[in-house]
Amino acid sequence: MNINYKYKRIIFAILMAFSMSFFISFILISINNGYNNVFLSKWLKIWSQAFICAFFGAYYFPIVIQKVLEKINFVESN
């Protein structure tokens, strides 16, 4: 599959947001509510909201974190 390099960041953010929001929302709904007759509908609602938040985080946080890391002088210890 060939995709233009300019889409790398957006595809990364989508995949990261999808996987993290899917996993974390599933675990938290499971812990807080258990598995019952409303589990699936509640989880899908929470997951869709979490995906939107996670997408913006996955898109913008790496930029900020990279700028912070550029200001740190990393050295190897002996």
Order of alpha helices (4+ residues) and beta strands (2+ residues): alpha-alpha
